[in-house]
Amino acid sequence: MLKISWPQSLSGTVTISGSKNAALPLLAAWLFFEKFTLHNVPKIGDVMTFLSIVESLWVEVIWEGNTVTYNTTKLSIAHINRDKIKKIRVGIFLFPALLARLWALEIPFPGGCNIGKRPIDEHLDAFTAFGYENMGEGENIAFQGKDHHQDITLRANFAVTATENILMMAALRKGKTTIELAAIEPHVLNLIDFYTSLWVNITVNYNHSIIVEGNPNISHQEAEATVICDYIESGTFIVLGALTAEPSIRIEWARISDLTSFLRKCEDAWVRFDTDKEHDTITVYNSRTSLKPTNIQTNIFPGFPTDLQSPFALMLTQAEWISRIHEVLFEWRLNWLIEVEKMKGHIAIMNPHEAMIFGRTHLKWTTVSSWDLRAGVTMIIAGMISRGDTLITNVEYIERGYEDIVGKISSLWGIIEKVD
């Protein structure tokens, strides 16, 4: 549980950590190689859980700061940790490397956040298209066989993890793979940059298609990569600064180029900030008393990120008059607004995808819960602008996606602590 006290006046500099969404597919891509070194890895719950699954494959995992090194020479699926696979969605990332190396894998259906239905049809169709036989039954996913090495065309339907899984399967095989309706989020491009550094020919087209000319001649002995910083964490601190800075906070390694849609909406809401693109830093000034209402609609990249919907919506509770939220990607991802209502916020959830925010609201302290990792960190921000001491439960969601969020806020002179 987290306890957040009032009042809050934040100042100073915060450095953004490595991206969870970029780290996890790279951690899975490692399994193709005997030795792999990955830099800028965030120490967060999902990464730790995934690495514990990797260790159950008899893989040696070594941490040095935020650098992780693998040794997979003894790789085996005999004792794979099925219980932990059930806890995170990215267990599906195990298939590309393990099918290529061991020709078979069976795992339980992966878990994840409670943000609506997240089918894996694109993954299953891709595994079949590459030549593997679907042996799954009930709650298990199972494939076996060998890649047929033919040229194939697949549709990812803008699904990020499906695009990443297809990329991993396509990069080191013989043959050409065309991914139509591919996701092009920054973490997808981080994975592409890794493979192009290994001389895999990958073309990303304006129509959201990705063409991969597989290179089976790459040495599988050793590889190295770096995780990009997390633009979602950066956007979260922009909202935090706009509501609590006194007079400003500075955000380093902000990934400004990935935040175009978000920053445009911040301008619409009259958030005051300066950008330094040369040094990739953003300075955010307290804008709480001048915020204006606006409407947002989440979308695939480069549209407004669904993972920044909740902190931005929370910020709009402090804007005078009515704002509207349209969550396109996930049904019921607006349910977290119930927690804002507990704090006397004025919210109207119209349907599973739309809500209205009535501002300006003086939030009241109470005990609230984390619905998912993005909504959880939003409740931290809510607690920091509410009068009194706010308690947040289910903080394990927050720890899954934000590295040392308590320490970072404390370094900005925020009053936040873990309590029993």
RORORO-100124 format. One record per residue (C-alpha): x, y, z negated; residue number from 1. Coordinates in Angstrom, 3 decimals, decimal comma. Last residue first. Example, Ala and Ser with C-alpha at 12.3 -4.5 7.8 and 13.67 -1.06 7.14 Angstrom:
2
site u=13,670	v=-1,060	w=-7,140	n=2
site u=12,300	v=-4,500	w=-7,800	n=1
//
This chain:
420
site u=1,637	v=-1,825	w=-5,650	n=420
site u=3,060	v=1,441	w=-4,344	n=419
site u=5,100	v=2,519	w=-1,331	n=418
site u=5,781	v=6,229	w=-1,195	n=417
site u=4,951	v=9,388	w=0,728	n=416
site u=5,598	v=13,073	w=0,033	n=415
site u=7,111	v=14,423	w=3,263	n=414
site u=10,391	v=16,294	w=3,004	n=413
site u=11,346	v=15,507	w=6,610	n=412
site u=13,627	v=12,730	w=5,332	n=411
site u=10,569	v=11,355	w=3,507	n=410
site u=8,745	v=11,058	w=6,838	n=409
site u=11,654	v=9,078	w=8,263	n=408
site u=12,006	v=6,863	w=5,198	n=407
site u=8,302	v=6,004	w=5,162	n=406
site u=8,310	v=5,240	w=8,902	n=405
site u=11,256	v=2,876	w=8,477	n=404
site u=10,907	v=1,472	w=12,004	n=403
site u=7,352	v=1,753	w=13,299	n=402
site u=5,546	v=-1,132	w=15,060	n=401
site u=4,933	v=-4,054	w=12,718	n=400
site u=5,428	v=-1,900	w=9,635	n=399
site u=2,182	v=-0,073	w=10,408	n=398
site u=0,193	v=-3,306	w=10,577	n=397
site u=1,811	v=-4,475	w=7,331	n=396
site u=0,273	v=-1,352	w=5,787	n=395
site u=-2,994	v=-3,209	w=5,203	n=394
site u=-4,001	v=-0,576	w=2,615	n=393
site u=-3,565	v=3,209	w=2,633	n=392
site u=-4,011	v=5,364	w=-0,489	n=391
site u=-4,609	v=9,118	w=-0,261	n=390
site u=-3,731	v=11,501	w=-3,093	n=389
site u=-5,549	v=14,842	w=-3,125	n=388
site u=-6,615	v=17,198	w=-0,323	n=387
site u=-6,250	v=15,673	w=3,123	n=386
site u=-3,601	v=16,778	w=5,653	n=385
site u=-0,937	v=14,179	w=4,768	n=384
site u=-3,512	v=11,440	w=4,304	n=383
site u=-4,739	v=11,887	w=7,863	n=382
site u=-1,151	v=11,623	w=9,135	n=381
site u=-0,705	v=8,368	w=7,234	n=380
site u=-4,085	v=7,251	w=8,582	n=379
site u=-2,695	v=7,768	w=12,076	n=378
site u=0,147	v=5,381	w=11,246	n=377
site u=-2,471	v=2,724	w=10,612	n=376
site u=-4,499	v=3,543	w=13,727	n=375
site u=-1,407	v=2,818	w=15,814	n=374
site u=-0,522	v=-0,388	w=13,922	n=373
site u=-4,065	v=-1,730	w=13,819	n=372
site u=-7,096	v=-1,230	w=11,582	n=371
site u=-5,065	v=0,283	w=8,749	n=370
site u=-7,264	v=0,912	w=5,706	n=369
site u=-8,421	v=3,898	w=3,668	n=368
site u=-8,522	v=4,814	w=-0,020	n=367
site u=-9,744	v=8,378	w=-0,602	n=366
site u=-8,597	v=11,979	w=-0,205	n=365
site u=-10,904	v=14,463	w=1,509	n=364
site u=-10,513	v=15,841	w=5,050	n=363
site u=-11,342	v=19,507	w=5,674	n=362
site u=-13,007	v=19,305	w=9,061	n=361
site u=-12,806	v=21,717	w=12,026	n=360
site u=-14,142	v=19,937	w=13,921	n=359
site u=-16,659	v=17,480	w=15,357	n=358
site u=-15,041	v=14,532	w=17,170	n=357
site u=-17,175	v=12,638	w=19,673	n=356
site u=-16,606	v=9,001	w=20,587	n=355
site u=-16,545	v=6,766	w=23,644	n=354
site u=-15,403	v=3,247	w=24,542	n=353
site u=-17,318	v=0,846	w=22,266	n=352
site u=-20,351	v=3,207	w=22,264	n=351
site u=-21,222	v=6,706	w=20,977	n=350
site u=-18,976	v=6,731	w=17,898	n=349
site u=-19,879	v=10,052	w=16,287	n=348
site u=-17,326	v=11,529	w=13,885	n=347
site u=-17,428	v=14,307	w=11,278	n=346
site u=-14,562	v=13,650	w=8,870	n=345
site u=-15,562	v=13,174	w=5,258	n=344
site u=-12,481	v=11,040	w=4,406	n=343
site u=-14,587	v=7,885	w=4,714	n=342
site u=-15,570	v=9,188	w=8,156	n=341
site u=-11,882	v=9,157	w=9,081	n=340
site u=-11,780	v=5,461	w=8,146	n=339
site u=-14,750	v=4,778	w=10,433	n=338
site u=-12,646	v=6,340	w=13,193	n=337
site u=-10,662	v=3,074	w=13,221	n=336
site u=-13,484	v=1,576	w=15,289	n=335
site u=-12,313	v=3,519	w=18,346	n=334
site u=-10,357	v=0,555	w=19,695	n=333
site u=-13,726	v=-1,178	w=20,008	n=332
site u=-13,286	v=-1,868	w=23,722	n=331
site u=-9,764	v=-1,482	w=25,035	n=330
site u=-8,507	v=0,279	w=28,177	n=329
site u=-10,833	v=3,195	w=28,842	n=328
site u=-10,926	v=4,951	w=25,468	n=327
site u=-12,893	v=8,132	w=26,170	n=326
site u=-12,545	v=10,660	w=23,353	n=325
site u=-14,592	v=13,877	w=23,232	n=324
site u=-13,924	v=17,112	w=21,383	n=323
site u=-16,457	v=19,395	w=19,681	n=322
site u=-15,916	v=22,689	w=17,783	n=321
site u=-12,829	v=24,161	w=16,038	n=320
site u=-9,799	v=21,876	w=16,131	n=319
site u=-8,717	v=20,130	w=12,906	n=318
site u=-10,596	v=16,884	w=13,683	n=317
site u=-8,741	v=17,082	w=17,012	n=316
site u=-5,511	v=16,015	w=15,303	n=315
site u=-7,140	v=12,708	w=14,341	n=314
site u=-8,059	v=12,147	w=17,990	n=313
site u=-4,409	v=12,744	w=18,958	n=312
site u=-3,207	v=10,252	w=16,343	n=311
site u=-5,741	v=7,631	w=17,551	n=310
site u=-5,320	v=7,986	w=21,324	n=309
site u=-1,542	v=7,785	w=21,244	n=308
site u=-1,388	v=4,011	w=21,861	n=307
site u=-3,929	v=4,404	w=24,688	n=306
site u=-1,369	v=6,508	w=26,501	n=305
site u=-2,731	v=9,442	w=28,587	n=304
site u=-2,008	v=8,637	w=32,237	n=303
site u=1,436	v=7,819	w=33,649	n=302
site u=0,863	v=5,028	w=32,753	n=301
site u=-2,526	v=3,302	w=32,497	n=300
site u=-5,357	v=5,414	w=31,154	n=299
site u=-6,781	v=7,049	w=28,065	n=298
site u=-9,343	v=9,790	w=28,502	n=297
site u=-9,015	v=12,939	w=26,437	n=296
site u=-11,316	v=15,907	w=25,855	n=295
site u=-10,291	v=19,192	w=24,297	n=294
site u=-10,973	v=21,261	w=21,196	n=293
site u=-8,619	v=24,118	w=20,256	n=292
site u=-5,980	v=24,132	w=17,517	n=291
site u=-5,025	v=27,536	w=16,052	n=290
site u=-5,051	v=26,811	w=12,308	n=289
site u=-3,181	v=23,518	w=12,617	n=288
site u=-0,458	v=24,651	w=15,002	n=287
site u=2,637	v=24,127	w=12,856	n=286
site u=5,563	v=24,152	w=15,265	n=285
site u=7,034	v=21,241	w=17,217	n=284
site u=10,613	v=21,216	w=18,524	n=283
site u=11,177	v=18,585	w=21,209	n=282
site u=14,515	v=17,014	w=22,133	n=281
site u=15,759	v=15,216	w=25,248	n=280
site u=19,144	v=17,022	w=25,246	n=279
site u=18,805	v=18,396	w=28,783	n=278
site u=15,017	v=18,277	w=28,561	n=277
site u=14,877	v=20,763	w=25,684	n=276
site u=11,166	v=21,113	w=24,980	n=275
site u=9,424	v=23,732	w=22,868	n=274
site u=6,173	v=23,189	w=20,980	n=273
site u=2,949	v=24,935	w=19,963	n=272
site u=-0,164	v=22,755	w=20,091	n=271
site u=-2,899	v=24,756	w=21,785	n=270
site u=-5,221	v=21,781	w=22,394	n=269
site u=-4,753	v=22,124	w=26,166	n=268
site u=-0,987	v=22,311	w=25,584	n=267
site u=-1,152	v=19,057	w=23,635	n=266
site u=-3,127	v=17,610	w=26,540	n=265
site u=-0,269	v=18,495	w=28,884	n=264
site u=2,177	v=16,972	w=26,397	n=263
site u=0,305	v=13,658	w=26,478	n=262
site u=0,142	v=13,524	w=30,254	n=261
site u=3,864	v=14,291	w=30,659	n=260
site u=5,111	v=12,109	w=27,789	n=259
site u=7,466	v=9,694	w=29,568	n=258
site u=9,851	v=12,430	w=30,784	n=257
site u=10,083	v=13,826	w=27,242	n=256
site u=11,581	v=10,590	w=25,911	n=255
site u=11,958	v=12,112	w=22,412	n=254
site u=15,566	v=11,155	w=21,716	n=253
site u=15,510	v=13,809	w=18,960	n=252
site u=12,376	v=15,343	w=17,430	n=251
site u=12,755	v=18,702	w=15,630	n=250
site u=10,251	v=19,767	w=12,988	n=249
site u=8,723	v=23,208	w=12,566	n=248
site u=7,541	v=25,975	w=10,185	n=247
site u=6,569	v=24,386	w=7,925	n=246
site u=5,369	v=21,345	w=9,863	n=245
site u=2,156	v=19,595	w=8,725	n=244
site u=-0,440	v=19,434	w=11,528	n=243
site u=1,568	v=20,132	w=14,686	n=242
site u=4,519	v=18,238	w=13,226	n=241
site u=2,503	v=15,065	w=12,625	n=240
site u=1,016	v=15,288	w=16,112	n=239
site u=4,495	v=15,584	w=17,638	n=238
site u=5,663	v=12,796	w=15,313	n=237
site u=3,110	v=10,426	w=16,843	n=236
site u=4,124	v=11,449	w=20,354	n=235
site u=7,730	v=10,486	w=19,592	n=234
site u=6,655	v=7,154	w=18,121	n=233
site u=4,786	v=6,464	w=21,372	n=232
site u=7,809	v=7,610	w=23,403	n=231
site u=9,859	v=4,859	w=21,766	n=230
site u=13,535	v=4,929	w=22,605	n=229
site u=14,859	v=2,700	w=25,374	n=228
site u=16,298	v=-0,697	w=24,447	n=227
site u=19,850	v=-1,359	w=25,638	n=226
site u=21,115	v=-4,378	w=27,595	n=225
site u=23,864	v=-7,034	w=27,703	n=224
site u=24,399	v=-10,367	w=29,457	n=223
site u=26,410	v=-13,609	w=29,081	n=222
site u=26,617	v=-17,159	w=30,437	n=221
site u=23,664	v=-17,321	w=32,805	n=220
site u=25,730	v=-16,144	w=35,759	n=219
site u=23,484	v=-14,781	w=38,469	n=218
site u=23,187	v=-17,083	w=41,494	n=217
site u=19,408	v=-17,495	w=41,208	n=216
site u=18,810	v=-13,941	w=42,472	n=215
site u=15,131	v=-13,271	w=43,041	n=214
site u=14,070	v=-10,543	w=45,449	n=213
site u=11,416	v=-8,818	w=43,358	n=212
site u=8,799	v=-6,553	w=44,926	n=211
site u=6,752	v=-4,356	w=42,572	n=210
site u=3,397	v=-2,895	w=43,588	n=209
site u=1,833	v=0,049	w=41,801	n=208
site u=0,941	v=1,885	w=45,024	n=207
site u=3,986	v=4,206	w=44,785	n=206
site u=6,362	v=1,254	w=45,082	n=205
site u=8,880	v=-0,297	w=42,671	n=204
site u=11,589	v=-2,289	w=44,474	n=203
site u=13,690	v=-4,913	w=42,677	n=202
site u=16,934	v=-6,429	w=44,039	n=201
site u=18,580	v=-8,396	w=41,215	n=200
site u=22,174	v=-7,255	w=40,934	n=199
site u=22,505	v=-7,869	w=37,164	n=198
site u=22,046	v=-4,144	w=36,460	n=197
site u=18,855	v=-4,490	w=38,531	n=196
site u=17,628	v=-6,966	w=35,941	n=195
site u=18,156	v=-4,602	w=33,013	n=194
site u=16,655	v=-1,654	w=34,899	n=193
site u=13,538	v=-3,738	w=35,554	n=192
site u=13,150	v=-4,478	w=31,845	n=191
site u=13,446	v=-0,769	w=31,011	n=190
site u=10,983	v=-0,059	w=33,853	n=189
site u=8,404	v=-2,245	w=32,099	n=188
site u=9,096	v=-0,358	w=28,845	n=187
site u=8,498	v=2,954	w=30,637	n=186
site u=5,045	v=1,804	w=31,834	n=185
site u=4,864	v=0,705	w=35,477	n=184
site u=2,087	v=-1,896	w=35,270	n=183
site u=1,639	v=-3,882	w=38,460	n=182
site u=-1,440	v=-3,776	w=40,686	n=181
site u=0,369	v=-6,137	w=43,090	n=180
site u=3,441	v=-8,113	w=42,060	n=179
site u=5,363	v=-9,436	w=45,060	n=178
site u=7,798	v=-12,281	w=44,417	n=177
site u=10,539	v=-13,210	w=46,863	n=176
site u=12,425	v=-16,511	w=46,688	n=175
site u=15,007	v=-18,337	w=44,579	n=174
site u=14,549	v=-17,650	w=40,890	n=173
site u=16,363	v=-15,307	w=38,485	n=172
site u=14,163	v=-12,216	w=38,698	n=171
site u=10,768	v=-13,788	w=39,345	n=170
site u=10,031	v=-15,447	w=36,006	n=169
site u=11,100	v=-12,414	w=34,006	n=168
site u=9,217	v=-10,049	w=36,314	n=167
site u=6,080	v=-12,192	w=36,067	n=166
site u=6,275	v=-12,024	w=32,269	n=165
site u=6,782	v=-8,259	w=32,341	n=164
site u=3,802	v=-7,675	w=34,641	n=163
site u=1,659	v=-9,928	w=32,433	n=162
site u=2,792	v=-8,043	w=29,330	n=161
site u=1,849	v=-4,695	w=30,881	n=160
site u=-1,516	v=-5,580	w=32,422	n=159
site u=-2,089	v=-3,298	w=35,426	n=158
site u=-4,180	v=-5,982	w=37,165	n=157
site u=-1,067	v=-8,217	w=37,352	n=156
site u=-1,883	v=-9,485	w=40,838	n=155
site u=0,403	v=-12,081	w=42,404	n=154
site u=2,128	v=-12,633	w=45,751	n=153
site u=4,432	v=-15,613	w=46,317	n=152
site u=7,564	v=-16,574	w=48,225	n=151
site u=8,380	v=-20,199	w=47,423	n=150
site u=10,893	v=-21,432	w=44,848	n=149
site u=8,715	v=-24,398	w=43,685	n=148
site u=9,486	v=-23,641	w=40,023	n=147
site u=9,570	v=-26,829	w=37,990	n=146
site u=7,139	v=-28,797	w=35,840	n=145
site u=5,265	v=-28,194	w=32,598	n=144
site u=2,722	v=-25,813	w=31,134	n=143
site u=0,855	v=-25,639	w=27,830	n=142
site u=-1,317	v=-23,031	w=26,105	n=141
site u=-3,154	v=-24,404	w=23,068	n=140
site u=-6,488	v=-23,375	w=21,542	n=139
site u=-8,505	v=-25,976	w=23,449	n=138
site u=-6,410	v=-27,691	w=26,117	n=137
site u=-3,345	v=-26,598	w=28,065	n=136
site u=-1,664	v=-28,806	w=30,682	n=135
site u=-1,358	v=-26,182	w=33,448	n=134
site u=1,197	v=-27,443	w=35,962	n=133
site u=4,057	v=-25,120	w=36,900	n=132
site u=4,590	v=-24,105	w=40,540	n=131
site u=5,208	v=-20,348	w=40,386	n=130
site u=1,516	v=-19,814	w=41,155	n=129
site u=0,530	v=-21,854	w=38,101	n=128
site u=2,654	v=-19,706	w=35,780	n=127
site u=1,208	v=-16,591	w=37,411	n=126
site u=-2,419	v=-17,686	w=37,008	n=125
site u=-1,790	v=-18,364	w=33,309	n=124
site u=-0,204	v=-14,955	w=32,764	n=123
site u=-2,920	v=-13,063	w=34,662	n=122
site u=-5,593	v=-14,954	w=32,688	n=121
site u=-4,161	v=-13,803	w=29,366	n=120
site u=-7,225	v=-12,045	w=28,002	n=119
site u=-6,944	v=-9,107	w=25,565	n=118
site u=-10,353	v=-8,623	w=24,008	n=117
site u=-10,574	v=-5,750	w=21,552	n=116
site u=-8,203	v=-3,742	w=19,383	n=115
site u=-7,633	v=-6,109	w=16,460	n=114
site u=-3,862	v=-6,403	w=16,767	n=113
site u=-2,044	v=-9,622	w=17,708	n=112
site u=-2,383	v=-13,407	w=17,998	n=111
site u=-0,884	v=-15,940	w=20,423	n=110
site u=-2,832	v=-19,045	w=21,585	n=109
site u=-0,929	v=-22,024	w=20,220	n=108
site u=2,249	v=-23,090	w=22,037	n=107
site u=3,225	v=-25,811	w=24,520	n=106
site u=6,342	v=-25,602	w=26,701	n=105
site u=7,877	v=-27,625	w=29,533	n=104
site u=10,612	v=-27,421	w=32,185	n=103
site u=13,438	v=-26,935	w=29,630	n=102
site u=15,464	v=-24,110	w=31,163	n=101
site u=13,049	v=-22,444	w=33,580	n=100
site u=9,998	v=-23,282	w=31,446	n=99
site u=11,786	v=-21,968	w=28,369	n=98
site u=12,884	v=-18,752	w=30,069	n=97
site u=9,525	v=-17,740	w=31,545	n=96
site u=7,272	v=-19,185	w=28,784	n=95
site u=8,500	v=-17,503	w=25,603	n=94
site u=6,873	v=-14,169	w=26,486	n=93
site u=3,464	v=-15,652	w=25,575	n=92
site u=4,562	v=-15,404	w=21,942	n=91
site u=4,083	v=-11,700	w=22,605	n=90
site u=0,627	v=-11,643	w=21,047	n=89
site u=1,848	v=-11,899	w=17,485	n=88
site u=0,590	v=-13,874	w=14,486	n=87
site u=-0,222	v=-17,230	w=16,114	n=86
site u=3,407	v=-17,538	w=17,245	n=85
site u=4,345	v=-17,366	w=13,570	n=84
site u=2,458	v=-20,568	w=12,786	n=83
site u=3,887	v=-22,391	w=15,800	n=82
site u=7,501	v=-22,100	w=14,656	n=81
site u=9,310	v=-24,198	w=17,286	n=80
site u=10,952	v=-27,284	w=15,763	n=79
site u=11,641	v=-29,480	w=18,808	n=78
site u=11,806	v=-26,537	w=21,208	n=77
site u=15,600	v=-26,716	w=21,606	n=76
site u=18,364	v=-24,236	w=22,513	n=75
site u=21,834	v=-25,276	w=21,307	n=74
site u=23,763	v=-22,929	w=23,637	n=73
site u=21,375	v=-20,086	w=22,879	n=72
site u=23,728	v=-17,618	w=21,153	n=71
site u=22,026	v=-14,274	w=20,662	n=70
site u=23,365	v=-10,873	w=19,546	n=69
site u=21,341	v=-8,068	w=18,006	n=68
site u=22,372	v=-4,427	w=17,703	n=67
site u=20,479	v=-2,046	w=15,428	n=66
site u=23,028	v=-2,304	w=12,610	n=65
site u=24,807	v=-5,591	w=13,280	n=64
site u=22,252	v=-8,427	w=13,436	n=63
site u=23,172	v=-11,977	w=14,524	n=62
site u=20,694	v=-14,535	w=15,894	n=61
site u=21,789	v=-18,146	w=16,545	n=60
site u=19,166	v=-19,978	w=18,586	n=59
site u=17,923	v=-23,309	w=17,262	n=58
site u=14,457	v=-22,703	w=18,759	n=57
site u=13,261	v=-21,855	w=15,219	n=56
site u=15,647	v=-18,884	w=15,476	n=55
site u=13,597	v=-17,564	w=18,397	n=54
site u=10,424	v=-17,741	w=16,301	n=53
site u=12,239	v=-15,828	w=13,536	n=52
site u=13,292	v=-13,330	w=16,199	n=51
site u=9,668	v=-12,802	w=17,206	n=50
site u=8,617	v=-12,194	w=13,610	n=49
site u=11,470	v=-9,746	w=13,021	n=48
site u=10,653	v=-7,875	w=16,224	n=47
site u=6,961	v=-7,686	w=15,329	n=46
site u=7,717	v=-6,463	w=11,797	n=45
site u=10,146	v=-3,690	w=12,654	n=44
site u=13,906	v=-3,293	w=12,726	n=43
site u=14,111	v=-1,444	w=16,045	n=42
site u=16,664	v=-2,766	w=18,571	n=41
site u=18,967	v=-0,013	w=19,848	n=40
site u=21,384	v=-2,481	w=21,496	n=39
site u=20,863	v=-6,002	w=22,860	n=38
site u=23,702	v=-8,513	w=23,250	n=37
site u=23,152	v=-11,857	w=25,002	n=36
site u=24,911	v=-15,202	w=24,989	n=35
site u=23,794	v=-18,452	w=26,659	n=34
site u=21,374	v=-16,597	w=28,907	n=33
site u=17,780	v=-17,240	w=30,030	n=32
site u=16,665	v=-16,818	w=26,413	n=31
site u=17,707	v=-13,196	w=26,524	n=30
site u=14,645	v=-12,345	w=28,625	n=29
site u=12,539	v=-12,922	w=25,503	n=28
site u=14,413	v=-10,289	w=23,501	n=27
site u=14,113	v=-7,997	w=26,516	n=26
site u=10,342	v=-8,578	w=26,549	n=25
site u=10,189	v=-7,641	w=22,825	n=24
site u=12,481	v=-4,594	w=22,833	n=23
site u=10,564	v=-2,469	w=25,344	n=22
site u=7,204	v=-2,611	w=23,560	n=21
site u=8,851	v=-2,085	w=20,184	n=20
site u=10,681	v=0,968	w=21,494	n=19
site u=13,987	v=1,894	w=19,887	n=18
site u=13,874	v=4,539	w=17,192	n=17
site u=13,172	v=8,280	w=17,420	n=16
site u=15,440	v=10,593	w=15,452	n=15
site u=13,805	v=13,037	w=13,034	n=14
site u=14,990	v=16,566	w=12,269	n=13
site u=13,979	v=18,984	w=9,530	n=12
site u=10,738	v=20,367	w=8,159	n=11
site u=7,509	v=19,035	w=6,695	n=10
site u=5,186	v=20,868	w=4,326	n=9
site u=2,662	v=18,543	w=2,668	n=8
site u=0,128	v=19,350	w=-0,076	n=7
site u=-0,950	v=16,700	w=-1,035	n=6
site u=0,234	v=13,176	w=-1,844	n=5
site u=0,433	v=10,031	w=0,234	n=4
site u=0,416	v=6,610	w=-1,428	n=3
site u=1,113	v=3,560	w=0,723	n=2
site u=0,000	v=0,000	w=0,000	n=1
//
